[in-house]
Amino acid sequence: MKEFTYTITDPEGIHARPAGELVKVAKEFSCKVTLTKDGKSGDCKKIFGIMGLAVKNGNEVVMSFDGEDEDAAYEKISAFMKENL
């Protein structure tokens, strides 16, 4: 299992458009990808799992990766987060 912590810098937080893009990237991998904020977790392969966390600008989130291609998922999704959120 791999994970990284990231502080959201997008002024609008994780809203529908970037959440949809995150789902597309997460679905490229077979491993489980989870977003956690304030002790609550959401499946990154489901848009409502992400949107339900109501992540705002300045919130700290933890991305977790668990499965056979977790290393590749970690690299691609961490880069996505830094570029888009």
RAQUIWO-V469526 format. One record per run of one state. SS is the DSSP state (A for helix, B for strand, O for the rest). FROM is the first residue (numbers start at 1). TO is the last residue. Records with the same first field share a line. If there is no record, write none. Layout:
# RAQUIWO-V469526
SS=FROM-TO + FROM-TO
This chain:
# RAQUIWO-V469526
O=1-1 + 8-15 + 27-31 + 38-39 + 44-46 + 52-59 + 67-69 + 85-85
B=2-7 + 32-37 + 40-43 + 60-66
A=16-26 + 47-51 + 70-84
